[in-house]
Amino acid sequence: MTELVVTPKSLSHIETLIEKGADAFIIGEEKFGLRLAGEFKKDDMIKAVEIIHNAGKKVYAAVNGIFHNYHIPAVEAYIKFLHDIRVDRIIFGDPAVVMIVKEQDNPIPLHWNAETLVTNHFQCNYWGKRGATRAILARELSLEEILNIKANSDVEIEVQVHGMTCMFQSKRMLLGNYYTFQERQMKIQRQNLDEDTQLLLYDEERGNKYPVYEDYNGTHIMSPNDICLIEELEPLFEAGIDSFKIDGLLHTEEYINVVTEQYREAIDLYEEDPETYEDEKFMLVDPIEAIQPDHRPFDEGFLFKQTVY
């Protein structure tokens, strides 16, 4: 059965998402993982692993930052900690993580997530030979490219099926530096951002609003739309895509709950009978549309279009 992986915002949220049907959870600390929906310090990580494992679900720790030399001692200590608490997988983008994991006793399997770089099956198989059991594909791929990668990969394949995507990241605090230059103070809010507290870049010509925020990793500009593939899952099911990811970044817990519940139903309907999913898929999106922020329309990402910038 296709796995449903989600990004919780808190410990209590994990418990709710277990009830909603999530199979796996991506958690971590922002100084090691990029664009996390919630911040989980070490004490929270320990509690989260206990909660998730007691429910028979899986924990994926995000260590997918790109690290400088001065980061390495902290990364080494963090990876040792993840082995002590026995998360199920470690998500990486930097080869330094692979080297450090290999030095551990009983190394934890890896998931390769290098954002826009994961674009062909040779890359997936390259990292598969070096400890990765899964590749998380770039969001800019067409359906044809996704299916081709899956058909020729020796590792599991994960595809994002819902949520916003990152369009730009700078390691510099661009907004904070700008305000400092103007001798103004700006408070950067990282957690529990909602529609009223988000900073949005407005493209008047296209009518698009791009969420912007800063954290430990710098400045992030996000897509103006949310990917929503709940009506387009059949070819992904047929191809045997191993995991569907719901990215809850900059969305509320309530929103993530509803989305998780609807995709859980989609997976279960298809497993029961593909024709039932085909008959009912158009109704599955209704509860999500009812709570979708007005300034964030749905689209299918690049599933049916070419990447054009």
N, C-alpha and C positions, 0 to 999 in steps of 0.2 A: 504494500500500500504506500502511496505517496506520503511523505512526511510533511507536516505543517509546522514550520519554524517561525517563531514570533520574537518580538523585541519588547520585553516588559519594562515598566517604568519604576517598579518598586517590589518589595517582598510580598506585600498583600496582593499586588497585581498579578504576581506569578500564580498565587493560589486561585484567583479568579479565572485566569487564562487556562489553567489546568481543567477547570470545570467547563470551560468553553470549547475544549477539545484540542488544544495545542499539544504537539508531540515533542517539541524541542524549544529551547530558550537561548537566545544570544544575550549574554550579560558581560559586564566587565567594568573597568575603571577608565575614564576618558583619557588619562595620560598614556594609556597603552592601546586603547581601541578607538577607532574613528567613528564619529557620529552615532553614538549610542542613544537609544531612547531614554534610558535611565542610568543613573550613576550607582554602581555597586562597589563600595569599598570592601576591604578584605573581610571584615566581620559579616557584612551582608552576603558576600560570596559564599562564606561557609554555611550560613543559614539557607541560602538559596539552593545550594547543592543538596542539602539534606531534604528540603521540601520537594524538590524536583525528583530526586532519586526515590524518595518514599512513594511518590506517585507513579513510579515506573517510567518516567520521562527522561529526556537527555538535556545536558548542560553543555553549551558551547561558549567558551571564553574567548572574547575578542582581544587579540593582541596584533591587530592589523595596521598599526601605525608604521610610519617610516622613521627609523631611528638614527640619530647621530651617535658618534663614539661615546659622548658623555652620557647618553641614555643607557648604554649597555649594562652597567652594573645593576641598575634598577630593573631592567628587563630580565636579567638572569635571576634575580631574587624573586621576581613575580612569577616566572615560569616554574621555578622550584616550588613556590607556594601552590600553584595550580596543580602540580603533581602530588603535593601533599594532600590536597583536598579531593583529588581525583575527578576533575571535570572530565567529560566524555571526549571532547575534541577541543583543539586550540585553533582559532582562526588566525591566519597570518598573511601578510603581504610582503614582508621584508625577509630575505634569506637569512638574516641574522637569527631570526626566531627558529628556523629549521636547524641551524648549527647548535643552538643552545639546547633545543629539545633533544637532539641526538645524544647529548652528553648526560641525559637523565637516565636513571634506572627505570626500566619499563616505560619507554617514551610514549606519551599520549599521541594518538594519530592526529593528523593535521587537516585543516580545510584551507585551501588556497583562495584568498580573496584580495586581489590587487585592483579592485574597482574597474576602471576602464581598460585594463591590460588583458583581461581574460577573454580573448577573442578567437582562439582557435584550439583544435584538439591536440596539436603538438605541444602547446604550452601546458595543457592539462596533464598530458601523459609524462612530460618532462618532470613536473613536480610530483606526479604520482610515483615515479621511480625514486623520489627523494623523501618519501614519507607522507605525502598528501593522499588522503582517501577520498577527497571531494574537491571539486572546483566550483566556485560561485561565479557565475558568468557575468560579464559586463552587461549593463542595462541598455547599451546602445546597439544590441544585436537584433537582427530580424528573426522571424520565426524560422525561416529556411536555414539561417546560420546556426541557430540553437539546435535544430534537429540534426544538422550535419555534425556538430560537435558531439552531441550525445551518441550518435551512431558510431563515432570513431574514437571515443574516449574509453580509457581503461579505469577511470575513476567515476565516482558518483557525480551527478550534475545537479546544482541548485540554481533555481531561477526566481528572481523577485517577481511576484504576481500582484503586489499591491503596495502603494505608498509613494512618497516622493523620492527623488534621486538628487544626488549632488551634481551640480553643473560646474562648480568652480571651488577650489580650495587654495588658500595661501597660508603658509606657515606664519606669516606676519599678522599681527593684530591691526589690520588695515583700518577698521572703524575706530578702535581705541586710539591708534596713533593719529588719526585725522582729528579727533576731538581734542587730543592733547595738544596738537599743533595750534588749534584754535583757542587753547587755554580754557577749554570747557571740560566738564566731567561727564562721563557717560557710564551708567550702571549696566553691565552686561548680565542678562538673565539667561541661565543655562537650562534650568530644570522647569518642568511643568509649564512650558510656553503654550499659550493658547492664542486664539485669534486676536484678542485684544492687546496682547503684549508683544506679538511678533513685530520685528522690524521688516518692512517689505520694500523692495525696490520696485518702482512702478514704471513699466514700459508703456507709455501713453499710446504709441503707434499701434501696438498689438493688443493693448488692454491687459497685459500680463502683470502679475504681482509675484515677485521672487522673494521668498523668505531668506533672511540673512541673519546669521548669528556667529558669535565668537565663543571659543572655548580654549582649553589648554593647547589644542592642535592648530589654532589660528582662526582664520575667517572662512566661513562656508556660505556659498550662495546656492540655494536649492531650486529645483524645478518649479515652475508655476502651476503645473498640473500634478495630479496623483495618478500613477499607473493603476488600472483596475482591469484585471484579466479574468474575472469570475465567469464571464460569458464566453471566454475564448480558451478554456482549459483542455478541450478534447484532444487537439493534436499533441499537447504536452503529456497528457495521460497516455496516449497511444504510443508515444516515443519512449515512455518509461522514465521520464524525468523523475529523479529521486526525491527532490525536496522543493516545496513551494515556500517562499519567504514573504512574510508580511512585515514591512518596515513601518514602525509606528513613530518614527522620529517626528517631533513637533506636533504630534496629535495627542489628544487626551486619552486617558485610560478607558473612558467610556467608548470612545470611537474605536480603539483597538479591540475592545471586547466584542463589539458588534461585527467588525470585519472578520475576526477570528471565527466567530460563531457561523457566519455565512460561508466562509471557505471550508470549514469543517463539514458543513452540510453538503457542499459541492463535491468534496472528495468522497464522502460516504455514499452519496447518490450515484456517483460514477462507479464506485466499487460494487454497489448493489446491482446496477443495471445502467450501462451507458445511455440507453435510450431515455431512461427516466431523467438523467442529468440534462440531456438535450431538450426534453420537454419543459423542465422546470428552471433552467438556468437563468432565464430572463427575469424571473421573479426573485431570484436570490440577491440581485443587486438593489432591490427596492429599499430594504432597511438601511443599507449603506448610503444610498442617495438621500434618504430622509435626514441624515445627520451630516452630510458632506458640507464643509464650509463653502459659502457662496463664492468666494474668490478663488476656489481651487476646483476647476472642472476635472472630470475624468478623461483619460485617454488610454490608448493601448501601448504607450511608450513607442518603441521603434519596431514593434512586432510586425507591422505591415507597412513600414516606410523605411527609406534609406536614412542614414545618419548625415545630416546636413547642418553645418554651422556657419 
